[in-house]
Amino acid sequence: MSLPSNHSFHLNSQDITRWDLFACVAGRPEGIALTRLAHILHVDRERSLIKPLYDLEEEGLIICDSRDHYILNNKSQVAKNLRQTLSFALASNCDYNFYFSEQMIAFLKKAYRSDHFNNRDVPAELLDPALLCRLVDNALLLIYSYEPFTGRMVENIFLDGLCDYLKIKRAKSFFFRKKMPLEQFLEERTDNFQDPNNPQLQAAMKLFHGKNLAGRNWGLSPLGEEIRDSVEKEDSEMFDPASKACYENSWQKMQEYSREGKKLTVDILREYHHLAMANTNFGGIYRDHEVVIANNPNFKPAPINEIPQRLRQLIDNLAVCEPSTFEESLDMCAYAYNEFVHIHPFQDGNSRTARIILGHMLNLLRMPFEKIPDSFAARFLIVTKGLQKRNDHEVKYVLEEIYLNCMNRKELHQVIS
């Protein structure tokens, strides 16, 4: 749902937050004139926007560089970081305004600091069911247990950028943490999911029952959608609608093939890349030059003369894998994802193609992944191209987090519907 584009719809300036204004200004590299800003936001009295815009100027986030023309303050690292944060929220369908609410800030001050938190760390009054549902839906919270309540905030460009702006810091111990093991926990969660006597499901019902949460929109508001739709046309650095559409087409093809039970082949891998990169002239074509990954000289893609053989070997290895447990299935998927990224067969689009391959494998294994949330894309980059040394276990841990988020969504849908 989006706002009407005709002039019969008008907003009061009080309905627009400073973050809406910042997103509109910062999302345009060339800036925006006040008159056009008011038009985009459907505001009758453009002068009513001057005071909140002035407040953003005073904070050093934007500049009025000529008469009533506003632009991002590119000399401010805070402003540039906040621009990236809100752009990621728009692209991920997160209502950033709610995350600036007093309720959410109070929660984040307790929950964000450490690797995981429980109801001893966060007072019961802050464990608001609507807030928790929003965080789970936005793939920013993993719920390990409903009783006692135990959860973990997901490392994410939006969440990390938001907390950095709000000066909510991680505890020093976070950076030396030992991650909570998830394998056995997730397998038990899967086995007991359909059991009506599942104690965790009963605890979830107790926490969320009767809160009138069914049918609520946890994504962008209609105004947020309007802002996103207007900004993405001008901010090619942060938004790329054509690439997103190509990726969706490739994902749909993957769902078709996996429903038919087709096993992965080199030709299918290349077809997925061809569809995902249909807006380029190299879709499905192996790269013809060596590449170096920016900021990580230790990441060594396959030499170009080894690409065909390495891909065939990957497919052959998968063909003989017959995982018999949940953990073995995730091990195989983590290996395949990381191996494909390290082969790096194409000039660009390898990571997004790897996610499509991952979706294919998960579907064939009948793993209950509905989708791979956009908010996890950056995590995959960190644990593949961002590591000094290859580590399939790190990829597997991200898969476990995605799986838990999927389970949380199913659980909450079951208890609030």
C-alpha positions in Angstrom: 0.0 0.0 0.0 1.3 3.5 -0.8 0.0 7.0 -0.6 -2.1 8.3 -3.4 0.0 10.3 -5.9 -2.8 12.8 -6.7 -3.1 16.1 -4.8 -6.3 15.1 -3.0 -4.2 13.6 -0.3 -2.4 16.0 2.1 -0.3 15.6 5.2 0.0 17.8 8.1 3.6 18.8 8.8 3.2 17.3 12.3 2.7 13.9 10.7 6.2 14.1 9.2 9.2 13.4 11.4 12.7 14.8 11.2 13.8 11.4 10.1 11.4 11.5 7.1 12.8 14.8 6.1 16.4 13.6 6.5 15.7 10.5 4.4 14.2 12.7 1.7 17.2 15.1 1.6 20.0 12.6 2.3 18.7 10.2 -0.3 19.3 12.7 -3.1 22.9 13.3 -4.1 22.0 16.6 -5.7 19.8 17.7 -2.8 16.2 18.9 -3.1 14.4 22.2 -3.1 11.9 23.0 -0.4 9.0 23.3 -2.9 9.7 19.8 -4.4 10.2 18.4 -0.9 6.7 19.6 0.1 5.3 18.2 -3.1 6.7 14.8 -2.5 5.5 14.7 1.1 2.0 16.1 0.1 2.3 19.0 2.4 0.2 22.1 1.6 2.3 24.7 3.6 5.9 24.2 2.6 7.1 26.8 5.1 5.9 24.5 7.9 8.9 22.3 7.1 11.5 25.0 7.6 11.7 24.6 11.4 12.4 20.8 11.4 14.8 21.3 8.5 16.6 24.0 10.5 16.9 21.6 13.4 18.6 19.1 11.1 20.9 21.9 10.0 21.8 22.7 13.5 22.7 19.1 14.2 25.0 19.3 11.2 23.2 16.6 9.3 22.1 18.7 6.3 23.0 22.0 4.7 20.9 24.7 3.1 23.4 25.4 0.3 21.3 28.0 -1.5 17.9 29.6 -1.1 15.6 26.8 0.2 17.7 24.1 -1.3 18.8 21.3 1.1 21.6 18.7 0.7 23.3 16.1 2.9 26.3 17.4 4.9 29.0 15.3 3.3 31.6 16.7 5.6 29.9 15.0 8.5 30.7 11.3 9.0 27.7 11.2 11.4 25.4 12.4 8.6 26.9 10.0 6.0 26.5 7.1 8.4 22.9 8.0 9.2 22.1 8.3 5.5 23.4 4.7 5.0 21.4 3.6 8.1 18.1 5.0 6.9 18.6 4.0 3.3 19.1 0.4 4.5 15.9 0.7 6.6 14.0 1.9 3.5 15.5 -0.9 1.3 14.7 -3.5 4.0 11.1 -2.3 4.7 11.9 -1.2 8.2 9.9 1.7 9.7 12.8 3.7 11.0 10.5 6.1 12.9 9.5 3.4 15.3 13.1 2.6 16.0 13.6 6.2 17.2 10.7 5.9 19.6 11.4 6.2 23.4 10.1 2.7 23.8 12.5 1.1 21.3 15.5 3.2 22.5 14.8 2.0 26.1 14.7 -1.6 24.9 17.9 -1.3 22.8 19.8 0.2 25.7 19.3 -3.0 27.6 19.2 -5.6 24.8 21.8 -4.4 22.3 24.8 -4.3 24.6 25.6 -8.0 24.9 25.7 -11.1 22.8 22.4 -12.3 24.1 20.0 -11.1 26.8 17.3 -12.5 29.0 14.5 -11.3 31.2 17.0 -10.5 34.0 18.7 -8.0 31.6 15.6 -6.5 30.2 12.7 -5.5 32.5 9.4 -7.2 31.8 7.8 -3.8 30.9 10.2 -3.4 28.0 9.4 -6.9 26.5 6.4 -5.4 24.7 4.8 -8.0 22.4 4.3 -5.5 19.6 7.9 -4.4 19.8 9.1 -8.0 19.8 6.9 -8.9 16.8 8.3 -5.9 14.8 11.9 -6.9 15.6 11.3 -10.5 14.6 9.5 -9.5 11.4 12.3 -7.1 10.5 14.8 -9.9 11.1 16.6 -7.9 13.9 15.8 -10.2 16.8 16.3 -13.9 17.4 14.2 -15.5 20.2 16.0 -18.5 21.6 13.5 -19.1 24.4 10.1 -17.6 25.4 10.3 -18.9 29.0 12.6 -17.8 30.4 12.8 -15.1 27.6 16.2 -15.2 26.0 17.1 -13.4 22.8 19.8 -11.9 20.7 19.9 -8.8 18.5 21.1 -9.5 15.0 24.2 -7.7 13.7 22.9 -5.6 11.0 23.8 -2.4 9.0 20.6 -0.7 10.1 20.6 -1.7 13.8 24.3 -1.1 14.2 24.1 2.3 12.5 21.1 3.3 14.5 22.7 2.4 17.8 25.9 4.1 16.8 23.9 7.3 16.1 22.1 6.9 19.5 25.4 6.3 21.2 24.3 2.9 22.5 27.5 0.9 22.7 28.3 -2.8 22.8 29.8 -4.0 26.1 33.5 -4.7 25.8 32.8 -8.3 26.5 30.7 -8.5 23.3 33.8 -8.4 21.2 35.4 -11.4 23.0 32.1 -13.4 23.2 31.7 -17.0 22.8 28.7 -17.5 20.5 25.7 -19.4 21.9 25.6 -22.9 20.2 22.5 -23.3 18.2 22.6 -26.7 16.4 21.0 -29.0 19.0 18.6 -26.2 20.1 17.3 -25.7 16.6 16.9 -29.4 15.9 14.8 -29.8 19.0 12.8 -26.7 18.0 12.1 -28.2 14.6 11.1 -31.6 16.0 8.6 -30.1 18.5 7.2 -27.3 16.3 3.9 -29.1 15.5 3.5 -30.4 19.0 0.6 -28.4 20.7 2.2 -29.3 24.1 5.5 -27.8 23.1 6.4 -25.7 26.2 8.1 -23.0 24.2 5.0 -22.6 22.0 2.8 -22.5 25.1 5.1 -19.8 26.6 4.8 -17.8 23.4 1.1 -18.0 23.6 1.1 -16.8 27.1 3.3 -13.8 26.2 1.5 -12.8 23.0 -2.1 -14.0 23.4 -4.8 -11.4 23.5 -2.6 -8.6 22.4 -4.6 -7.9 19.2 -1.5 -8.2 17.0 -3.0 -10.1 14.0 -2.8 -8.3 10.7 -0.5 -5.5 12.0 1.9 -4.0 9.5 5.5 -4.3 10.8 7.1 -2.8 7.7 7.2 0.8 6.3 4.3 3.1 6.8 2.5 4.3 3.7 4.5 7.6 4.0 7.7 5.5 4.3 6.9 3.7 1.1 6.3 7.0 -0.6 9.7 8.3 0.5 11.4 5.0 -0.6 9.7 5.1 -4.0 10.8 8.7 -4.6 14.3 8.3 -3.2 15.3 5.1 -5.0 14.8 6.8 -8.4 17.6 9.3 -7.6 20.0 7.4 -5.3 21.7 4.8 -7.5 24.4 4.3 -4.9 22.0 3.0 -2.2 19.1 1.7 -4.4 19.1 -0.3 -7.6 15.5 -1.3 -8.5 16.5 -2.9 -11.8 19.0 -5.3 -10.0 16.4 -6.0 -7.4 13.8 -7.0 -10.0 16.4 -9.2 -11.8 17.2 -10.9 -8.5 13.5 -11.6 -7.8 13.1 -13.1 -11.3 16.0 -15.4 -10.6 14.6 -16.3 -7.2 11.3 -17.2 -8.8 13.0 -19.5 -11.3 14.8 -21.2 -8.5 11.6 -21.8 -6.7 10.1 -23.3 -9.9 13.1 -25.6 -10.4 13.3 -26.7 -6.8 9.6 -27.5 -6.7 10.2 -29.7 -9.7 12.9 -31.5 -7.7 15.7 -30.5 -10.2 19.1 -31.0 -8.8 21.8 -28.3 -9.2 23.9 -28.4 -12.3 26.5 -26.0 -13.7 24.0 -24.9 -16.4 21.4 -24.1 -13.7 24.0 -22.1 -11.7 24.8 -20.1 -14.9 21.1 -19.6 -15.6 20.5 -18.2 -12.1 23.3 -15.8 -12.6 22.1 -14.9 -16.1 18.6 -14.0 -14.7 20.0 -12.2 -11.6 22.3 -10.1 -13.8 19.9 -9.6 -16.8 20.5 -5.9 -16.6 24.2 -6.4 -17.6 26.0 -7.8 -20.6 27.8 -10.6 -18.7 25.0 -12.6 -17.1 25.9 -16.2 -17.0 29.3 -15.6 -18.6 32.5 -16.6 -16.7 34.8 -13.7 -15.9 37.8 -13.5 -18.2 40.2 -11.7 -15.8 41.6 -12.2 -12.4 40.0 -10.2 -9.6 41.0 -8.8 -6.2 38.5 -8.4 -3.4 38.6 -4.8 -2.1 40.0 -4.5 1.5 40.8 -8.2 1.7 43.9 -9.4 -0.1 43.7 -12.7 1.7 40.5 -13.7 -0.2 41.7 -15.6 -3.2 39.2 -16.2 -6.0 39.8 -19.1 -8.3 42.1 -18.4 -11.3 40.1 -18.0 -14.5 41.4 -21.2 -16.0 40.2 -23.2 -13.0 36.6 -21.9 -12.9 34.8 -24.5 -15.1 36.6 -27.4 -13.3 36.0 -26.0 -9.8 32.3 -25.6 -10.5 31.9 -29.1 -11.9 33.7 -30.4 -8.8 31.3 -28.4 -6.5 28.3 -30.0 -8.3 29.9 -33.5 -8.1 30.6 -33.1 -4.4 27.0 -32.1 -3.7 25.7 -35.0 -5.8 27.3 -37.5 -3.4 26.2 -35.7 -0.2 23.3 -37.4 1.5 22.8 -35.5 4.8 20.8 -37.5 7.3 20.5 -34.9 10.1 19.6 -31.2 10.4 23.2 -30.4 11.2 24.7 -32.2 8.2 22.2 -30.4 5.9 23.4 -27.0 7.2 27.1 -28.2 6.9 26.5 -29.0 3.2 24.7 -25.7 2.5 27.4 -23.7 4.2 30.1 -25.5 2.2 28.3 -25.0 -1.1 27.7 -21.3 -0.4 31.3 -20.6 0.6 32.8 -22.7 -2.2 30.8 -20.9 -4.8 31.7 -17.5 -3.4 35.4 -18.5 -3.3 35.3 -19.7 -6.9 33.9 -16.3 -7.7 33.1 -17.4 -11.3 31.5 -14.2 -12.5 32.6 -10.6 -12.9 29.9 -9.5 -10.4 26.7 -10.8 -8.7 28.4 -13.9 -7.2 27.1 -13.3 -3.7 23.5 -12.8 -4.8 23.7 -15.9 -7.0 25.1 -17.8 -4.1 22.0 -16.9 -2.1 19.8 -18.2 -4.9 21.8 -21.5 -5.0 21.4 -21.7 -1.2 17.7 -21.3 -1.6 17.6 -24.1 -4.1 19.5 -26.4 -1.8 17.4 -25.6 1.2 14.2 -26.2 -0.7 15.4 -29.6 -2.0 16.3 -30.5 1.6 12.8 -29.4 2.7 14.3 -27.0 5.2 11.6 -24.5 6.2 13.2 -21.4 4.9 10.6 -19.1 3.4 13.2 -16.6 2.2 16.6 -15.2 3.1 15.9 -11.8 4.7 17.6 -8.8 3.0 19.0 -7.8 6.4 21.3 -10.9 6.3 22.9 -10.2 3.0 25.6 -8.1 4.6 26.3 -10.8 7.2 27.0 -13.3 4.4 29.5 -10.8 2.9 31.3 -10.5 6.3 31.6 -14.2 6.8 32.8 -14.9 3.3 34.7 -12.1 1.6 35.3 -10.3 4.8 37.3 -13.0 6.7 41.0 -13.3 6.6 40.7 -17.1 6.4 37.9 -19.2 5.0 35.6 -20.5 7.7 32.5 -22.5 6.7 31.4 -22.7 10.3 30.8 -18.9 10.3 28.6 -19.3 7.2 26.7 -22.1 9.0 26.1 -19.9 12.0 24.5 -17.3 9.8 22.3 -20.0 8.3 21.3 -21.1 11.8 20.3 -17.5 12.6 18.2 -17.3 9.5 16.6 -20.6 10.3 15.8 -19.4 13.9 14.3 -16.2 12.5 12.1 -18.3 10.2 11.0 -20.4 13.1 10.3 -17.3 15.2 8.1 -15.9 12.4 6.2 -19.2 12.2 5.7 -19.3 15.9 4.5 -15.8 16.2 2.2 -16.2 13.3 0.7 -19.3 15.0 0.2 -17.6 18.3 -1.2 -14.2 17.2 -3.4 -15.3 14.3 
